[in-house]
Amino acid sequence: MESRIFKEEGIHRKPRDVSNQFKASLVSIYDYTLETFGYVQAERYMQKIEQHIDSLHTFYTYHPECRHIPTKSRMYRNIILDSHLII
């Protein structure tokens, strides 16, 4: 993923990247939701997570800075989604 800030249609967009741990967690979350609440809810929740992650590059200032990983650039953000904290 590119490390520069790019501009598209007058909107500043920051790049986003996800870790392998995040990908593995998504699988676990999906499996748990599927077993507990069923296929439809598991798919809805995955879409909800994906929408929040996809909107991060444009709306990163809507999400608070992650205090667990302080940086000068304030690049890490928190997304609180239902019972999950996404960093």
Secondary structure by P-SEA (a helix, b strand, c coil): cccbbbbcccbbbbbbbbcaaaaaaaaaaaaaaaacccaaaaaaaaaaaaaaaaaccccccccccccccccccccbbbbbccccccc
